[in-house]
Amino acid sequence: MNIITIIQQGVINGIAELYDAKINEQQITLNATRKEFEGDFTVVTFPFAKIAKKKPDEIAEELGRYLVENINELAAFNVIKGFLNLVIDDAYWKSFLEDSAGKADYGTQLATGNKVMVEFSSPNTNKPLHLGHIRNILLGWSCSKIHEAAGNEVVKVQIINDRGIAICKSMIAWQKFGNGETPESSGTKGDSLVGKYYVLFQQKLTEEYTEWQKSETAEKLFESKKKEGQEIADFFKKYEKQYFNEYSELGRAAKDLLLAWEANEPEARALWAQMNNWVYSGFEQTYKSLGVSFDKLYYESDTYLLGKDFIEKGLEDGIFYKKDDNSVWIDLEDAKLDHKLVLRSDGTSVYMTQDIGTAELRYKDFGTKQMVYVVGDEQNYHFKVLFEIMKRLKAPYSEGLHHLSYGMIDLPTGKMKSREGTVVDADDLIAEVIGEARNGSLERGDLDDLPKVEREGIYRKIGLAALKYFILKVNPQKRMVFNPQESVDLQGDTGPYIQNAFVRIKSVLRKADQSDFSDSVDYDALANAERELLVQLYKFPEMISQAAEQLDPSIIASFSFDLARSYHRFWHECKIITAESPAARSFRLKLSKMVGSVLQKAMDLLGIEMPERM
């Protein structure tokens, strides 16, 4: 039985004996004791005031005495304004270290039998992966690893948005202005090459639109539609989308190409396949750089017609309704949503239709009753509607659908815009953080004695740790700013700071050159720094469970930072190799080894590798 369960049961028994009242563990608030107070765990006694008909301070005193008298694992207690702080006996923590230090699987949970699907990345094939995708990818990958550590079987998937007008814009620009350029002929990654033509399309469209605004047609249009006091520049700024649909030659060409693709015309399909394959190759290189992979890829070109059978069945069951124009809708007002289109009047699908069909396809493929969609918070409403529809369709997995909504990520210079080419490519950002790590290391001269290949491998680990940790330490729902320079700092809440603690541990263990720690059992009283580390190590399994339940890698990031910071403090305060006795030396080496092991596991859950040197 773990110490938290022991305390909870003790509180239940204490309330029963002291106040003749029954409570359950859900009524007990048990927290880690704040660092400025003595203790390991704190029981909040305010909820028991009504039961005991006493003040919280009195309850805390009485309950504290009862717990210390009846629970062998408790050494002492103190009361601070109704908060009961409990001190765990040193023997318990030493026993915990003896039992857990050698367990390779410490922290991971037993298999639950649950299967969880995580969908992440899911890019468009008209541009390379960028900073926004990186946050999505890192969240999806980390949540997958955390769920695996929590005992679940995980299936990692993405749906690649490989069709639509945006892709056709890149294709048209390449046709008109590319002169046969290929990734091989230009030495450019395929996704970057296609993205270049997507930006070029917008530039050419802007030039075309600017020239058209001088035409007689445009002048007449402005005169017929202008509002009193409206400036011509303001009018045309708002009219750009209509211009694309009604007057633009480039727009017409892109739309014609989309129609040709939908009609399965060989020439359009061949160009589409060629350029998409360039992009897929580029994506794969970026995924490899980030250390991520997928179990299955779905393509919108295969799934965009799915879901219609569900709509027909829903119509028969009265879940959907048809309007006079034959479009199909669902009324979700009773769920505080609105009326949502699920099938156009011409019988074609909308994104909602596709998502309904894709969810069913995935269920048939893998039988997962839990599906996590890692998608930005601009799609919050879409997923509320999708999940409500699946409940009404009585899909067997409808209760296990979850949207991992995350905020946008900006740079210190501000927002990014794909069409204007101001997006920071993922590859460029990866190269930048590795470069920052390289520059910092060269300035310090820490790795000058290593071969170049080995140094470069370490720079890569440090740079990627900086990038991944900086992003994952932020709660997913918060919008954030990524600063490459801040991320590689060896001080403060950064990935390299945590890596430095691990490197310090490895250095200590190498210098000690000791494999037998058996005399650690003779170590007596714990120092505060040792106790702090043991309490934190004890919480690791709980942190994994919380992070899995909340789909929040920042819980693991925060744990890792706190553990690293505590180890740095322990290293400064306690002699390790030159400890005061063989027992103290063995105990501190064993403690160091376990801290290193847990740090490595925790950072691995964030997709971060640990170097042996920095």
Helices and strands as residue ranges (DSSP letters): H 3-19, G 25-27, E 30-32, E 41-44, G 46-48, H 49-52, H 56-70, E 74-80, E 83-88, H 90-100, E 115-119, H 131-149, E 153-160, H 165-177, H 183-186, H 190-212, H 216-225, H 232-246, H 249-262, H 266-290, E 296-299, H 300-303, H 308-316, E 321-322, E 328-331, G 333-335, E 339-343, H 351-366, E 370-376, G 377-379, H 380-392, G 398-400, E 401-406, E 409-410, H 426-444, H 452-472, E 480-481, H 484-487, H 495-512, G 518-522, H 528-538, H 540-550, H 554-573, H 582-605
